[in-house]
Amino acid sequence: MTKLTEFIESGILELYAAGQASVQEVSEVEFMLNAYPEVRSELNEINIAIEKYALHQAITPDPTVKPFLLATIDYIERLEQGEALSEPPLLHKASKMSDYAEWIDRKDLQLDKPVQDIKAHIIANTSAALTAFVWLKDGAPPEIHKDVHENFLILEGTCDITIGDVVHSLVPGDLLSIPLHISHFVKVTSDIPCKIILQRIAA
């Protein structure tokens, strides 16, 4: 076995590709990459194999994660810029859209561009509840809540919320509470995005 073959088969290239090589090993690999085309070719093959493995193991992310992460960042920045903490009322059977006029009328909580899929603006995040405006272009995927009660108040547009096998067709002003441990999903039925007040309360 030649020293070149021994180097290639040592595992050091895999460590380098994974970013786990030591400073000394990085220096050694980079010297060999410049000196031997065979080493560069082997490293390219390793990178291709890692990429194929990553793509094979990839999991499609929940489409609600990114919009709520961005909404959380936006909410934190608003608070840092001096926005006062607010405490919207908890949704209940007699809740009306007018109960939330203070937030519905706020210009900074409106859409600033067309909805691509899901958009959210957090109104408040207190010990009692997370309250947010959410715009759905087409809907939201199935999910099951084990530790949070979720309530919806429809503000604009229409949607069907399916809980288990039961479909609830909702229009502006309608309120729906989602029970724990039952799968539910949302399908928008209007030509415009469905805007809702979403409230999550710890179970």
Helices and strands as residue ranges (DSSP letters): H 3-8, H 12-17, H 23-35, H 37-57, H 65-80, G 97-100, H 101-104, G 107-109, E 118-125, E 130-136, E 139-143, E 148-156, E 159-163, E 166-170, E 175-178, E 184-188, E 194-202
